Amino acid sequence: MFQRLLPDQIVNTVFDIDLQALKTRGVRGIITDLDNTLVGARTPLATPELIAWLERVKQQGFQVVILSNNNQTRVSTFAKPLGIPYIPAARKPFGGAFRRALAQLKLEPKQAVVVGDQMLTDVLGGRRMGLHTILVTPIAPGEEGWGTQINRRIEKIALSRLRKKGLWPEKEGR
């Protein structure tokens, strides 16, 4: 059961994603979480470094959509200045919002990746839809709400079981 929480890739930050490798695989779209994936949960706007990265992503021909469980106000405040489409209150890991994101991108699952910091929402939801999943280290874990804190405790149990089965590296940063 816990194997459904295994991401296809693990990177420290979005800046560590090998965009060329994705492009070579035929990926044209990035469905990304917002809080603790792109910026800390209490950071209202994109950092200059993130703005530059998003520009590189677009220049390389990728489309981006933000898929967040957070509310309309939070997500729109972040995404609108960047001109990035978004889906708030996504209810990840359920598939509806992932399907809407793919429809917005006009892509098939094999043409998109999901990037996020949570195994129980981003990875599980992406895997259930047949998407390639990339797990990032949370940017500011101390800023998380109670729901995410509960998810992190469940993740800890899952990681322990995955390590015992030899499916997760012992020295991973989680």
Order of alpha helices (4+ residues) and beta strands (2+ residues): beta-alpha-beta-alpha-beta-alpha-beta-alpha-beta-alpha-beta-alpha
